[in-house]
Amino acid sequence: MRPDGGIDVIIGTVSNGQGHETTFAQLLNEWLGVPIDKVRLLTGDTDIVKVGGGTHSGRGMRLGSIVLWKSSRAIIERGKRVAALLMQTQPEAVEFHEGRFSATQGGSMTLGEVAAAMAERTDLPSELRGALTGACDETGTMRASPTVATSARSRLIRISEPGRSCSTSAWTTLAERSTR
């Protein structure tokens, strides 16, 4: 999330006429309330996206939508924690609907306002400062500050944010990873 209320989608698929720019923006509009014209799709830049899944007909949309859904849920959950602090209530008392966090005792904030607070305020706990993200890598594993663990014997790799996973199995073999 950008502090201006927009969102950058950094994803390893590249649209070759499938219309990812439109469909991903429509999904984020529905799930996060972000205006379609505020969604920026960033693809094809290996300085930003290290691994991609290719295009493969409709596969990019199917897999991309799963990653966007899980990322959206992570953004909302983290945003609720920040909104609760800023509205001086408990996270359980905060609801998210159509781009706004609302507290049951009153008060509301937009997703952009929460993202701006996270970027600018120094009085928030350190784990809630910085960018409001919900990143999943190509294996479906949550990552924000990547932790990489590998095992040479089994050739397993895991990239994850401690305690968070987008998938039921965050471990994958390098061979499986290259075929996704």
KABEL-V503347 format. One record per backbone hydrogen bond with DSSP energy under -0.5 kcal/mol. CO is the residue of the C=O (numbers start at 1). NH is the residue of the N-H. E is the energy in kcal/mol with one decimal. If there is no record, write none. Layout:
CO:NH:E
CO:NH:E
This chain:
1:132:-0.5
2:5:-2.4
6:2:-3.6
7:9:-0.5
7:40:-2.8
8:10:-0.7
9:11:-0.7
9:42:-3.4
12:54:-1.0
19:22:-0.9
19:23:-2.6
20:24:-2.6
20:25:-0.5
21:25:-0.8
22:26:-2.5
23:27:-2.2
24:28:-2.3
25:29:-2.0
26:30:-2.1
27:31:-3.0
28:32:-2.3
28:33:-0.6
28:34:-1.3
29:33:-1.0
35:38:-2.4
36:39:-1.5
38:7:-2.2
38:40:-0.6
39:41:-0.5
40:9:-3.1
40:42:-0.6
41:43:-0.6
42:11:-1.7
44:46:-0.7
45:48:-1.9
45:49:-3.0
48:50:-0.7
55:60:-1.4
56:59:-2.2
58:62:-2.0
59:63:-2.9
60:64:-2.3
61:65:-2.4
62:66:-1.2
63:67:-2.1
64:68:-2.7
65:69:-2.4
66:70:-2.4
67:71:-2.5
68:72:-2.6
69:73:-2.2
70:74:-2.0
71:75:-2.5
72:76:-2.5
73:77:-2.5
74:78:-2.4
75:79:-2.8
76:80:-2.4
77:81:-1.3
78:82:-1.7
79:83:-3.2
80:84:-2.5
81:85:-1.7
82:86:-2.6
83:87:-2.4
84:89:-2.7
85:88:-0.8
90:93:-1.8
91:94:-1.7
93:104:-2.1
95:102:-2.8
97:100:-1.2
99:111:-2.1
100:97:-2.4
100:102:-0.5
101:109:-2.3
102:95:-2.9
103:106:-1.7
107:103:-2.4
109:101:-3.4
110:114:-1.9
111:115:-2.5
112:116:-2.6
113:117:-2.3
114:118:-2.3
115:119:-1.7
116:120:-2.0
117:121:-2.7
118:130:-2.8
125:128:-2.3
126:129:-1.3
131:133:-1.1
135:143:-3.0
137:140:-2.2
141:137:-3.0
142:161:-1.1
144:146:-0.7
147:149:-0.5
147:160:-1.7
149:158:-1.8
151:155:-1.8
151:156:-1.1
155:174:-1.8
156:151:-1.7
157:172:-1.2
158:149:-2.0
160:147:-1.0
160:162:-0.5
161:164:-2.5
168:170:-0.5
172:157:-1.9
173:177:-2.5
174:178:-1.8
175:179:-0.8
176:179:-0.8
176:180:-0.6
177:180:-0.9
